[in-house]
Amino acid sequence: MTVLGTRALNRATLARQLLLDRAAVPVRDAVARLCGLQAQEPQEPFVGLWSRLRAFQPRELDDALTGREVVRTHLMRRTVHLVTAGDALAWRARHDAMLRQRVLATYRRELAGIDMDELTAAGRAVLADGRPRTMAELVGALEDRWSAFPRRALGELLVAALVPMVQLPPRGLWRIRAGVRNLPLAAWLGRDIDPLPPDDGTDPVGQRLVRRYLAAHGPAASADLRAWCGLAGLPAAVRAVRGELIAFRDERGRELLDLPDAPRPHPDTPAPVRFLPAFDNAILGYHDRGRIIDRAHLGLSVAGQRAVLVDGRVAAVWTVRDGRLDITPLRPLTAPEQEAVHAEARELAAFLDEGIGHIRITGTGADR
């Protein structure tokens, strides 16, 4: 079985994540190709799309959100993701059990003994009037019946698990700070969520998830797939599609699965500098993130640090404050690397348009 080295896996990831060459595709198509963007921080997807799309303008994502082509909803890993409307409807039922389990695991004692079916019915009844509500407003309407349970726990169970919700604009629009107002996903999109087909032991929805994940993140192991979506019950889906796939091994001996015709660029393919937003799935979409970030820096990927890719790997983190874009290297950068980082940083500063007057690579004396 062919062994793929770390650099080969890195280039495959960059190609599929649109980080080798910016793509000239609409926002909706990019979001679909990426299997969604992590969006718990509302402004971060704009940087994620800017790094992946040619001549991306923030209004394009604004229009996709207000036009209901893409939505903000709790999905993979119980985190807020930006996904296409079609994917939200197709995937949500398959994620229901995981979402409930994760909320209940967080609030095990606080929600002990709660009747989830009764709470779901009551929540849906409140929302039936079509008026968007904050989590506090929704819980407030139910408080008399569930006063024994903490409000925060009730609210998270309702909006993140029991009733499939969308976070409505203006939340998530460019440079707008807005609280979360929730509406049932089906009401916002005017279409019911796709029901799960009868269980025939092959998990057809899971099969589609496997194919889509590999198209966006492969080659990858089953553990990587699980880390991306949070679903434990995909072995049947993997078994069902295995005949369509090809297999490799990584340098640790793990089996990696992939789509036969998916891009796997040569390991020496040049990789441009790219600035990633917080919690980008190019990093978080794997159990073994060694293809893109060194083990010593893994903590940065879950701490909300924004990463800079140099030669395809996380080599620095970046922040913007007080009119300055600071880049903090995680390893020494060569003079050509510094110049490439500065060049991409200037483009980023122009895109952000936040009055950034200085770009500094800390520890190098390079301030421009």
Steps between C-alpha positions, in 0.01 A plus 500: 500500500636841404629710789422872488743721687401803703585739219288308249206508739557869558482582130187289457333689784602838361369413154162388628470787743561751217821611668740421217319711242214737569186384322269704279172356628195648674490502880231236512707261289811563711313434824361178354841386374656565842219312681432820690710752689536513875314816602469524876681836468266684259761700306753220449343342188570820308876450540461131425328577171736786413792257527326253268311700238622735231395863546266404786286787626320488839167589340507163324471316830250754631284439194527122541386527863214741443403313183479175701756319285719438805404486867661515842399199706626255761624193319840331492653450844207699646665821384349773287581441134429691185354244258286508190126486547489166321767346719335627817173333404666179380741454789315624806298188582817288485658731760201512738608223737856636525377852573275376779771281648752783504267747668394241757863408564576866575199542728462147632404596854309817412272319252459170682147367464384743233240378252654603170196413290279718714750785494537473123124517447471801729787679328351439157163628619657827615681540168195417290408868469802553273659768717877473549609474861815525700586204715399698809162584348434140408593372845300780661186380321549152650636591840183434698491135391873433536598729785696217668761504222768766443407745226832472318484121483139507379582757237799314359306175490221667305693711249802274445334160505126452534365751247712541185564873487662759279666813640340779301673796338617759588703254713799405286483792258811702422601734781166472675491410865167338568367257755362158414137483392378147429239368263430137410705400199198370310311828554791713375557286190136413430577129479498216749821338612572181309392202711739216562425204272410166661798332662619234257845471653675709230439855631435676165523850650825402665626373164446842348679659793798269450528588131463872564753496783760321291445743213574790737756343737633171367696283500392436857448233761168408657617672818548822303146475363368452851699796631358725227132421541479372857300194391606169647268279299649510150664155468204367301526791258874448455446129437230575245716737292835327545474338158488847341814619680874449482721448802841626608700495819659792678844492658347376825341202326142628517271408213388805304201491267441725202297559188683361195488818293559755777805728466823383660763750383869420497655557844731767350212709365563861616260614771435874537471683831145494627338669799238280670222611735443363848387136520547433129401148397813463291658443841211381718359256245734219604579284799863492391579861411867431439458554126460874559611592854787383721414307813658771718244752372184288506356705785484806277250328274237475773580827677365729230840608370503609135769315307736590218596223261853516361595223259165347585549468876407709801810714548361808677191649664352841430292766673366844420481768766554873531559548130770234474510151353738296714641172375674282758716225348501155655830421331774714342391633161750543221531836330300385194232356731480829689455687174226261387324533836518879480363499146197288594453702821477820296223343293323387816527848654343651189218245512429557870504877445532568872748784479798269539804723478774256596580138430751348737664161514589486867850406602648595161503877515293502181235770534341637183 
